[in-house]
Amino acid sequence: MRFLMFGLILAPIAAFAQGPARDLPYRTFGNWLVGCDNTGACAALVLPEGEGPGRVYLRIARGGAGADLPEVSIVPVGGGAPAGGWRLSVDGGTAVGPLAPRPGDQTGRAPITARDFGTLLPGLRDGARLSIEATGRAVAAMDIRGGGAALRWMDERQGRNRTTTALVARGPGAPPASDGAVPKVPIPAPAPQDRLPRPPGVNAAGTDASCEAQGGGLPPGAAGRVTGATVGNPPPPVVRLAGGAFLYAYPCARGAQGPTSLTMVTNREGRAPRRVQFPRPGGAVATPANLSYAPESGQFGQSVRTARDCGEENRWAWDGLRFRLLSWTAMPLCRGVNEADWLVLHRAEPDPAEVPPPPDPPQRQARHGQGRPHR
C-alpha cells in the first residue's frame, strides 16, 4: 500500500488520550496492563521487568464472543526460547511446563494449555510473584500483585462477571450473547488526487499563536488562513476527500510526539476552512503526528513510536462528512513488549457506501423585523 507521509517521528511518546481515565479502553494494575477494543476482545499483559536479555512477559487474550476461551502464552522479549522450554510457578507453588514454542515459530511464543492455565489462575489472581525457570535455573520473575483487579476489570469489560466464563468472580449467569463481530463503517470510495487546488494562504503576521494553542478551532478572524506555526514552512499537502471537500495538513509543532500537523477541511472550492480532529476513545487527536495518506484506500494514518518498543498506530477514513476511526493499536508503557502484542483498542472494517448529502445550512435569522407577523 502506497502512503504519502506528512512528517516523521522519532520522539518519545506522550499520553495518548486527553479524556478522563474512565474513558480509556486500557488500564494498569501494578505490573499488569489490560486493554479491550470495541468488539469486546481483551488482552492482559504481565509486563517484563528489568533490562537486558532473558526478559519475558505473560499474555492472556480473549475474544469478545461468549464462547471465546482465554489464549495464554509466555513470550520472550525480542524472540528466542530455551531449548528445554520454560517452567512457571507462583509463589513457590505447583509448576507448569515445560512450555515450548510451536514448531517453526521464531518468535519464541510458548502457548500455555487450558489445564496449565487453570493451575496458574488462582495464583495469578491472588499471588505476588510469577517465577520462570529454564534448564533448571531461575531466569526471570515478575511482580503479579494486582492480578485479581486486572482480570476482574477484563471480565467486566466483556460482560462476564458473575457468569460461568468469568476469570475471577464466577457465578451462575450465562456468558455474554455478543458474537464479537467487527463492525462495518460506511466509507465512500477514495476521490481522485489530480488537479488539486493551492492551499489557503498563511497569515505571516500571526507569529504569536501555535498549532497546539489553537485547541479545537481556528483563532478569531482566521477564516481562510493559518497562524504563526506554519510561517516559513513549504505549502502543506492537499488531499481531495470523498464528496469533493479538501483536507490541508499544515506542518505544525515539534513536541514530544515529533512533527505534528494542523488539519483543516474546506468546501469544494477550497474555501471556508475549518479545523478537524480525528476521533479516538478517550480523546480526539487534534494535531496528529507523522500523518500519512494512502490514496488506494483513502485512509489516513498516524504513527507514534519510539526506540523503546512503545507507541501507537491509528487509521481513519472520511465518510463524506467526518472522519471515522478504523483501527487503534497502542503500547502506552515502554517495557519491551513485542509489537505483535501491542493492545488492540479499536477495530472497524470499511464498507463501500455512497457519499452522504451535505447537512442543510442553518437558516439565517430575520433582520430588522423581517418575518414578523403583521398586526
C-alpha positions in Angstrom: 0.0 0.0 0.0 1.4 3.4 -1.0 1.5 6.1 1.6 2.1 9.8 1.4 3.9 10.8 4.5 3.2 14.2 6.1 6.0 14.1 8.6 8.4 11.8 10.5 8.5 11.0 14.2 11.3 9.6 16.3 10.5 11.2 19.6 9.2 9.6 22.9 5.5 9.1 23.1 3.3 11.3 25.2 -0.1 10.5 26.8 -2.3 9.0 24.1 -5.6 10.5 25.1 -6.7 13.6 26.9 -10.0 12.3 28.4 -10.7 11.0 31.9 -9.1 7.7 32.8 -12.5 6.0 33.0 -13.0 6.7 29.2 -9.8 4.9 28.2 -10.1 1.4 26.9 -7.0 0.3 28.8 -5.8 0.4 32.4 -2.9 -0.6 34.6 -3.0 -2.6 37.8 0.5 -2.7 39.3 2.6 -4.6 36.8 -0.4 -5.6 34.7 -1.7 -3.7 31.6 -5.1 -4.6 30.3 -6.8 -3.3 27.2 -10.1 -4.0 25.3 -11.4 -3.0 21.9 -14.9 -2.1 20.7 -15.8 -5.7 19.9 -15.2 -6.9 23.5 -11.9 -8.6 22.7 -9.3 -8.0 25.5 -5.7 -8.7 26.4 -4.0 -8.6 29.8 -0.2 -8.4 30.0 2.1 -9.0 32.9 4.9 -6.7 31.8 8.6 -7.7 31.6 10.8 -6.4 34.3 14.4 -5.1 34.3 16.7 -4.7 31.3 18.9 -6.9 29.1 18.4 -10.4 27.6 16.2 -13.1 29.1 13.1 -11.0 29.8 9.7 -12.5 29.2 6.1 -11.4 29.7 2.8 -13.2 30.2 -0.2 -12.6 27.8 -3.8 -13.5 28.4 -6.1 -12.7 25.4 -9.8 -13.4 25.0 -12.2 -12.6 22.2 -15.5 -10.8 22.8 -17.8 -13.7 21.9 -19.4 -15.5 24.8 -17.9 -18.9 23.8 -14.3 -17.5 23.4 -11.8 -19.1 25.6 -8.6 -17.5 27.0 -5.5 -17.8 24.9 -2.5 -17.7 27.2 1.3 -17.6 26.4 4.7 -16.7 27.8 6.6 -14.5 25.4 10.3 -13.7 25.3 11.2 -10.0 24.5 12.8 -10.0 21.1 12.2 -13.7 20.4 14.2 -16.8 21.2 13.4 -19.6 23.7 15.4 -22.0 25.8 15.9 -25.5 24.4 14.1 -27.2 27.2 11.3 -24.8 27.4 10.1 -22.8 30.4 8.5 -23.8 33.7 6.2 -21.3 35.6 5.1 -21.2 39.2 3.5 -18.7 41.5 5.0 -18.1 45.0 6.7 -21.5 45.0 3.5 -23.4 44.2 2.9 -26.1 41.6 5.0 -25.5 38.5 3.6 -26.0 35.0 5.6 -26.9 31.9 7.8 -27.4 30.1 6.4 -24.7 27.8 7.8 -24.5 24.3 7.0 -22.6 21.1 5.2 -24.3 18.3 7.4 -25.9 15.6 8.6 -23.2 13.2 7.6 -20.3 15.5 10.6 -18.0 15.5 9.1 -15.5 18.0 9.6 -17.9 20.9 6.0 -17.6 22.0 5.1 -20.6 24.1 1.3 -21.4 24.5 0.0 -22.4 27.9 -2.7 -25.1 27.8 -6.1 -24.6 29.4 -5.1 -27.2 32.0 -1.9 -25.4 32.9 -3.6 -22.0 32.9 -6.2 -23.5 35.3 -3.3 -24.4 37.6 -1.8 -20.9 37.5 -5.0 -18.9 37.6 -5.6 -18.9 41.4 -2.0 -17.6 41.9 -2.4 -15.0 39.1 -5.5 -13.7 40.9 -4.1 -13.6 44.4 -0.3 -14.2 44.3 2.7 -11.9 44.4 5.4 -13.4 42.2 5.5 -15.4 39.0 8.8 -17.3 38.6 10.1 -18.5 35.3 12.7 -21.3 35.1 14.7 -22.7 32.2 17.1 -25.7 32.2 16.7 -26.0 35.9 17.5 -22.4 36.9 15.6 -19.2 37.5 15.7 -16.9 34.5 13.1 -14.3 35.4 10.5 -13.3 38.0 7.6 -10.9 37.6 5.5 -9.0 40.2 1.9 -10.1 39.7 0.2 -8.2 42.5 -3.0 -6.6 41.3 -3.8 -9.6 39.1 -7.2 -10.1 40.7 -8.3 -6.5 39.9 -6.8 -6.7 36.4 -8.6 -9.8 35.5 -11.9 -8.6 37.1 -11.7 -5.4 35.0 -11.2 -7.6 31.9 -14.3 -9.7 32.9 -16.3 -6.5 33.4 -15.4 -5.1 30.0 -16.5 -8.4 28.4 -19.7 -8.7 30.4 -18.5 -11.9 32.1 -18.7 -11.0 35.8 -20.9 -13.5 37.7 -21.1 -15.8 34.7 -19.8 -19.3 34.2 -17.0 -17.9 32.0 -15.6 -15.3 34.4 -11.9 -15.5 35.3 -12.4 -14.0 38.8 -16.0 -13.7 40.1 -17.7 -16.7 38.7 -21.4 -17.2 39.0 -24.4 -19.0 37.5 -25.0 -16.4 34.8 -24.9 -17.2 31.1 -22.0 -16.0 29.0 -22.5 -12.7 27.1 -24.6 -13.0 24.0 -22.1 -10.9 21.9 -20.6 -12.6 18.8 -17.5 -10.4 18.9 -18.1 -9.3 15.3 -16.0 -6.4 13.9 -18.4 -3.5 13.0 -18.6 -2.1 9.5 -18.3 1.6 8.8 -19.8 3.1 5.6 -16.9 4.7 3.7 -17.2 6.0 0.1 -14.5 5.2 -2.5 -11.4 7.5 -2.3 -11.5 10.5 -4.5 -9.0 11.1 -7.4 -6.0 13.2 -6.5 -5.5 15.1 -9.7 -5.8 18.8 -10.3 -5.6 19.7 -6.6 -6.0 23.4 -5.6 -3.5 25.5 -3.9 -3.9 25.7 -0.1 -5.4 28.6 1.7 -2.9 31.4 2.4 -0.8 31.6 5.6 -1.1 34.6 7.9 2.6 35.7 8.1 1.7 38.3 10.8 0.3 35.8 13.3 3.5 34.7 14.9 2.2 34.7 18.5 0.0 31.6 18.1 0.9 27.9 17.8 -1.0 25.0 16.4 -1.2 23.5 19.9 -2.6 26.7 21.4 -5.4 26.8 18.9 -7.3 24.0 20.6 -10.3 22.7 18.8 -11.0 25.6 16.4 -9.4 28.4 14.4 -8.5 31.6 16.3 -10.8 34.6 15.9 -10.6 36.2 12.5 -8.6 33.4 10.9 -11.1 32.4 8.2 -9.1 31.2 5.2 -5.7 31.3 6.9 -3.5 29.6 9.5 -1.3 31.4 12.1 2.3 31.5 13.2 3.5 27.9 13.5 3.3 27.4 9.7 5.2 30.6 8.8 8.2 29.7 6.6 7.2 26.1 6.0 6.5 24.8 2.5 2.9 24.5 1.3 1.1 21.7 3.1 -0.1 18.5 1.4 -3.6 18.7 -0.1 -5.9 15.7 -0.3 -9.3 15.6 -2.1 -11.8 13.8 0.2 -14.8 11.8 -0.9 -17.6 14.2 -1.8 -15.2 16.8 -3.1 -14.0 18.6 0.0 -10.3 19.2 0.6 -8.0 18.4 3.5 -5.0 20.6 4.2 -2.3 19.3 6.6 -0.1 22.2 7.7 3.3 21.4 9.4 2.8 22.3 13.0 4.8 21.8 16.1 7.7 19.6 17.1 6.7 18.5 20.5 7.1 15.3 22.5 5.4 13.3 19.7 7.6 14.7 17.0 6.3 16.7 14.0 2.6 17.2 14.1 0.0 18.6 11.6 -2.8 21.1 11.9 -5.6 19.7 9.7 -8.3 21.7 8.0 -11.2 20.8 5.7 -12.6 23.2 3.1 -15.5 23.1 0.7 -15.3 22.0 -2.9 -13.9 25.4 -3.9 -11.1 25.2 -1.3 -12.8 27.9 0.9 -14.4 28.1 4.3 -11.7 26.2 6.1 -12.5 24.6 9.5 -10.4 22.7 11.9 -11.0 18.9 12.1 -10.0 16.4 14.7 -9.5 12.7 14.4 -11.8 10.7 16.8 -10.5 8.2 19.2 -11.8 6.8 22.5 -10.7 8.8 25.5 -9.9 11.9 23.5 -9.8 13.1 19.9 -6.4 13.7 18.1 -6.2 17.4 17.5 -2.8 17.6 15.9 -1.8 14.1 14.5 1.8 13.1 14.5 3.5 11.6 11.4 0.3 11.9 9.4 0.1 9.8 6.3 -2.4 9.2 3.5 -2.9 6.0 1.3 -4.5 7.1 -2.0 -5.6 3.5 -2.9 -7.7 3.1 0.3 -8.4 6.7 1.1 -7.2 6.1 4.7 -5.2 8.4 6.9 -2.8 7.1 9.4 -0.9 8.3 12.5 2.3 6.6 13.7 3.8 7.3 17.1 6.7 5.1 18.2 10.0 5.1 20.0 13.1 3.0 20.1 11.9 1.5 23.4 9.1 -0.5 21.9 6.1 1.7 22.7 3.8 3.9 20.7 0.5 3.8 18.8 -0.9 3.3 15.3 -4.2 4.7 14.1 -6.1 4.6 10.8 -9.1 6.8 9.9 -11.3 7.3 6.8 -13.5 10.1 5.6 -17.2 9.1 5.4 -18.2 12.2 3.4 -18.9 14.3 6.4 -16.4 13.4 9.1 -13.5 11.1 10.0 -14.2 7.7 11.3 -11.8 5.6 13.3 -10.9 2.2 11.7 -8.1 0.9 13.9 -6.1 1.8 17.0 -3.3 -0.3 18.4 -1.1 1.0 21.2 1.5 0.2 23.8 1.5 3.1 26.3 4.2 1.7 28.5 7.8 1.3 27.3 8.7 -2.1 28.8 9.8 -4.1 25.8 6.5 -5.7 24.7 6.8 -7.0 21.1 4.8 -5.0 18.6 2.7 -8.1 17.7 1.3 -7.9 21.3 0.5 -4.2 21.4 -3.0 -3.6 22.7 -5.7 -3.6 20.0 -8.1 -0.9 21.2 -10.4 -0.4 18.2 -11.3 -2.2 15.0 -13.7 -1.5 12.2 -14.0 -2.5 8.6 -14.7 0.0 5.8 -18.0 -0.8 4.0 -18.4 0.7 0.5 -21.0 3.4 0.6 -22.3 6.4 -1.3 -21.2 9.9 -0.3 -23.9 11.2 2.1 -25.6 14.5 1.2 -24.2 17.6 3.0 -26.2 18.9 6.0 -28.7 21.6 5.4 -27.2 25.0 6.0 -28.5 26.9 9.1 -31.3 29.3 8.3 -30.5 33.0 8.8 -32.3 34.9 11.4 -34.7 37.6 10.3 -33.3 41.1 10.5 -34.9 44.5 11.2 -38.3 42.9 12.0 -38.5 40.9 8.7 -40.6 37.8 9.1 -42.6 39.2 12.0 -46.4 38.7 11.7 -48.4 41.8 10.6 -50.6 43.4 13.1 
